[in-house]
Amino acid sequence: MSKHYDADVIVIGSGALGSNAATTLARKGKSVIILEAGEKIPRWKIVENFRNSPKKANYNSPYPNQPWAHHSYDEQYIENTGSFDFRPGMLKLVGGTTWHWASACWRYLPNDMKLKTLYGVGRDWPMEYSELEPWYVKAELAMGVCGSDTDDQSGQGGSAFPPRSQPYPMEPEGETYLFQRLKSRISPAGYHFIHEPNARATRPYDGRPACSGNNNCMPVCPIGSMYSGDKHAQHAEDAGAQLMTDATAWKLEKGADGNIVAVHVRSSKGEDKRLTAKYFIVAAHGLETPKLLLISDVANSSDQVGRNLMDHTGMGLQFLADEPVWPGRGAVQQGGIFNFRDGDFRKKHAAIKHAISNNVPNMNIAQRLIADGVLGHELDKQIRHQAARWVDISTVFEILPHASNTVRPSTTRKDALGIPMLTVNYEVDDYVKAAKAVVDADYKKFVSLMGGTVIEDNTGWQNRDHLMGTVIMGDNAKDSVVNHECRSWDHSNLFLATTGVIPASGVINPTLTGVALSIRAAEIIDREI
């Protein structure tokens, strides 16, 4: 008699990575259950929540924060024990944190994947760029990425790079006036401005309308032009997958043969279920995935689960240019400066990316002016003047994996279901600190070239919401959690669909890479079932 399973595959997490894996499997005729701790909420409701929220600068504010499904800005969710206040903006609902990302869809460079070999620091990936490239194509098609097929994304000012087997699905959007003016005045000094590939529709795509420039990508695209993971959660359901909300996975059960046989799920009412499957994909984010594995005492023969936490820790600068540059038109982010993305300098200090933020600055400016006692007609005048000239640079650094940068289940805090919350220990290392002088010099040059007046030199270390390393990928079971397939070394039927597998951070947003790896893992599972 054949063994009965609740599903061929259970996917834990309905964000962009989990939902793309689930869609891939469901479309191939596999029975799939998707577990989501949070709720399923329509876009109009999130937009309404944002309009009614008094916390416009808090991008988590329009989203639910339930006692059993906390978002990461809840003070109880993360207890920090290191000197850095690690508090990324993660969400728990159908679609995950891509509801409020800026939709950057960069590929890693071939050299990013050979950091140890080429530069003697960090770790190498257990695969070459060429091995991942076909799945980058599939991820770009799934997410509807627009981009420039002519940019040298290494920042060296050469021909198109990295290599591509197919063009971007959509052409890039037009350059904002802010981007044009900065590029015109700063590029002659040798700075290479690169268009940011992003998952915004520049024409109707997969049921999404073309971007109309609402400039509200964070916290929510009001029309759904920007890709978010709920799109593939729906695709998965349409293909036959079962989506279970209010379903927190709190324990993976290991069988006598060493494989995972079941996941234990708890609802907000305290109801428990045991669900079985042939394969399991954990697609929670880079903090929740290692927490689940540690609570379950699985996949950790290497003692690397919950270690090597990386987050592109960054700095920032805001200044007023000597001419109107009109930020706040179009997407909140369009590209940046990549002079220090790759090169021999990486032997000594972190790679660097300067992004140009294009958010409407009025609220920030008004708060500063009011704090300085500016009121009445003069306040209106100054808001108009400064908002037109506002330049906001957001810088990120390459982070190395350190076993001492950890995420662990809390021993002192539990959520409403009795499940431990999180304890994080995170420090910024000397590799990053050595790059600060380069950034300081760049900032000084940017201000000079734009005839600027510095408003705030935000050079303290900042969160960047890019979670990597915590279930690290490698070619040796002794020092990594998963292999190049994202398959657990310890359990052949357990795959991890999370950016937490990434072993070398580079300076680019990891979501596209995570989706590519997730689709690849799903296709491997499909062949094996």
CORCOR-V205175 format. One record per residue. N is the residue number from 0. SS is DSSP state (hx for helix, st for strand, lp for the rest). Layout:
# CORCOR-V205175
n=<N:N>
ss=<SS:SS>
This chain:
# CORCOR-V205175
n=<0:1:2:3:4:5:6:7:8:9:10:11:12:13:14:15:16:17:18:19:20:21:22:23:24:25:26:27:28:29:30:31:32:33:34:35:36:37:38:39:40:41:42:43:44:45:46:47:48:49:50:51:52:53:54:55:56:57:58:59:60:61:62:63:64:65:66:67:68:69:70:71:72:73:74:75:76:77:78:79:80:81:82:83:84:85:86:87:88:89:90:91:92:93:94:95:96:97:98:99:100:101:102:103:104:105:106:107:108:109:110:111:112:113:114:115:116:117:118:119:120:121:122:123:124:125:126:127:128:129:130:131:132:133:134:135:136:137:138:139:140:141:142:143:144:145:146:147:148:149:150:151:152:153:154:155:156:157:158:159:160:161:162:163:164:165:166:167:168:169:170:171:172:173:174:175:176:177:178:179:180:181:182:183:184:185:186:187:188:189:190:191:192:193:194:195:196:197:198:199:200:201:202:203:204:205:206:207:208:209:210:211:212:213:214:215:216:217:218:219:220:221:222:223:224:225:226:227:228:229:230:231:232:233:234:235:236:237:238:239:240:241:242:243:244:245:246:247:248:249:250:251:252:253:254:255:256:257:258:259:260:261:262:263:264:265:266:267:268:269:270:271:272:273:274:275:276:277:278:279:280:281:282:283:284:285:286:287:288:289:290:291:292:293:294:295:296:297:298:299:300:301:302:303:304:305:306:307:308:309:310:311:312:313:314:315:316:317:318:319:320:321:322:323:324:325:326:327:328:329:330:331:332:333:334:335:336:337:338:339:340:341:342:343:344:345:346:347:348:349:350:351:352:353:354:355:356:357:358:359:360:361:362:363:364:365:366:367:368:369:370:371:372:373:374:375:376:377:378:379:380:381:382:383:384:385:386:387:388:389:390:391:392:393:394:395:396:397:398:399:400:401:402:403:404:405:406:407:408:409:410:411:412:413:414:415:416:417:418:419:420:421:422:423:424:425:426:427:428:429:430:431:432:433:434:435:436:437:438:439:440:441:442:443:444:445:446:447:448:449:450:451:452:453:454:455:456:457:458:459:460:461:462:463:464:465:466:467:468:469:470:471:472:473:474:475:476:477:478:479:480:481:482:483:484:485:486:487:488:489:490:491:492:493:494:495:496:497:498:499:500:501:502:503:504:505:506:507:508:509:510:511:512:513:514:515:516:517:518:519:520:521:522:523:524:525:526:527:528>
ss=<lp:lp:lp:lp:lp:lp:st:st:st:st:st:st:lp:lp:st:hx:hx:hx:hx:hx:hx:hx:hx:hx:hx:hx:hx:lp:lp:lp:lp:st:st:st:st:lp:lp:lp:st:lp:lp:lp:hx:hx:hx:hx:hx:hx:hx:hx:hx:hx:lp:lp:lp:lp:lp:lp:lp:lp:lp:lp:lp:lp:lp:st:lp:lp:st:lp:lp:lp:lp:lp:lp:lp:lp:st:st:st:lp:lp:lp:lp:lp:lp:lp:lp:lp:lp:lp:lp:st:lp:st:hx:hx:hx:hx:hx:lp:lp:lp:st:lp:lp:lp:lp:lp:lp:hx:hx:hx:st:hx:hx:hx:hx:hx:lp:lp:lp:lp:st:lp:lp:lp:lp:hx:hx:hx:hx:hx:hx:hx:hx:hx:hx:hx:hx:hx:hx:hx:lp:lp:st:lp:lp:lp:lp:lp:st:lp:lp:lp:lp:lp:lp:lp:lp:st:lp:lp:lp:lp:lp:lp:lp:lp:st:lp:lp:lp:lp:lp:lp:hx:hx:hx:hx:hx:hx:hx:hx:hx:hx:hx:hx:hx:lp:lp:lp:st:st:st:lp:lp:st:lp:st:lp:lp:lp:lp:st:lp:lp:st:lp:lp:lp:lp:lp:lp:lp:lp:lp:lp:lp:lp:lp:lp:lp:lp:lp:st:lp:lp:lp:hx:hx:hx:hx:hx:hx:hx:hx:hx:lp:lp:lp:st:st:st:lp:lp:lp:st:st:st:st:st:st:st:lp:lp:lp:lp:lp:st:st:st:st:st:st:st:lp:lp:lp:lp:lp:st:st:st:st:st:st:st:st:st:st:st:lp:lp:lp:lp:lp:hx:hx:hx:hx:hx:hx:hx:hx:hx:lp:lp:lp:lp:lp:lp:lp:lp:lp:lp:lp:lp:lp:st:lp:lp:lp:st:st:st:st:st:st:st:lp:lp:lp:lp:lp:lp:lp:lp:lp:lp:lp:lp:st:st:st:st:st:lp:lp:lp:lp:lp:lp:hx:hx:hx:hx:lp:lp:lp:lp:st:st:st:st:st:st:lp:lp:lp:lp:hx:hx:hx:hx:hx:hx:hx:hx:hx:hx:lp:lp:lp:lp:hx:hx:hx:hx:hx:hx:hx:hx:hx:hx:hx:hx:hx:hx:st:st:st:st:st:st:st:st:lp:lp:lp:lp:lp:lp:lp:lp:st:st:st:st:st:st:st:st:st:lp:lp:lp:lp:lp:st:st:st:st:st:st:lp:lp:lp:lp:hx:hx:hx:hx:lp:lp:hx:hx:hx:hx:hx:hx:hx:hx:hx:hx:hx:hx:hx:hx:lp:lp:lp:st:st:st:st:st:st:st:st:st:st:lp:lp:lp:lp:lp:st:lp:lp:lp:lp:st:lp:lp:lp:lp:lp:lp:lp:lp:st:lp:lp:lp:lp:st:st:lp:lp:lp:lp:lp:st:st:st:lp:lp:hx:hx:hx:lp:lp:lp:lp:lp:lp:lp:lp:lp:hx:hx:hx:hx:hx:hx:hx:hx:hx:hx:hx:hx:hx:hx:hx:hx:hx:hx:lp>
